[in-house]
Each structure stands twice: as C-alpha cells, then as structure tokens.
Amino acid sequence: MKKNLKIVERELERGDLVKISTCGYDGRYEEALGLVSSTFYNEKQIKIFPLVSVYNMRTGTVEDYYVEDLELVSESDA
C-alpha cells in the first residue's frame, strides 16, 4: 500500500506544540517540547531571523527561539 506524504508549510500560531532543537554556544545539543505563546511576525518589516516566544516544558520558562530551531508537532485548535 502506497502512502501519500504531503508537506504543508505554514506559520506557527499561538498554542501550537513544537519540538525545540537548539545547539548552545558551548556546543551542547538540546531538545525539548514547548508551546508557542506568541509570534513576532511583522508585516511592515521582514526580519531575516524571526523569533517565536515558546514556553519550554523542560525548563518551565518562556524563551525566544529562532524559527529554524522549531518543528511543528501538533497544530492548535484555537
């Protein structure tokens, strides 16, 4: 049986569950799950490296991450 895989590109929205994959300045690779709390997309000015504010479930804090460090796990129903 052939499975069809469709990749859909969309901007992250508040409430989305994301996988955080970052590499710190000390070279340590870290992974965690988080919830998007707000986005900083601005239509008037395009940022080269847009930021997304995410509640990190591992650390229990809200931190800003670059979009390339985030992978959508589950979409929000809101």
N, C-alpha and C positions, 0 to 999 in steps of 0.2 A: 504494500500500500504506500503510495507516494504522499508525503506531507508537503503542504504548501506553507512556506515561511514568508511572511510579509513584514517588512521592517517599516514602521511608521515613525516619522520624525516630528516631534512637537516640543514646544517649550514646557519647562517644568512649571507646575502650578502649586499653589498652597495646598498642603495636605498630602502630596504625593510621597510615597515611600521610596527612598533611594538607597543605593549602596554607595558608600563613600570609600574611595580608594585613593589614598594620598601617599606621597613619599616626602618625608620631612627633610629639613636641611642637613640633619645628621645621617641621612641615608636609610633610615628605618622606614619600612613599608607598613602602612596601617590600613586596616579595613574595618568598617562598622556600618550599621544601618542607621538611617535618620529620616526625619520627617521635614519636608520643606515648610518653613514658616513664613518666608517672604522672598520675593524675587526683586532684583534691581534692574529689570529691563527698562530701558528708556527710549521712547520713540524719537525724541528730539536729537539725541546724541548716541551714536553707536559706540559701545566700548569694545575694545579689542579683546579683553578678557573679562566678560561679565561675571558678576558674583551672585551667588544664591545663598540666602541665610537658611541654615539647616539645624534642626535640633538633633544633636548627636546622641543616640541612645546609649552608646558605650560610656561617654564621659558625663552625660546628663547636662550638657551646656549647649547654648545656641552659638554656632560659629559660622563664619562666612567661608564658602568654598567656591572655587572656580568651577564652571560648568563641566569642563573636561574631567574633573575628579568625581563626577556623579554619574550613576547609571540608574535609570528608572526600573524599579522592581514592581510597583503596583500604582496604578492611577487612583487619584482621589475621586470620590463620587460627588464631591461638592461643586 
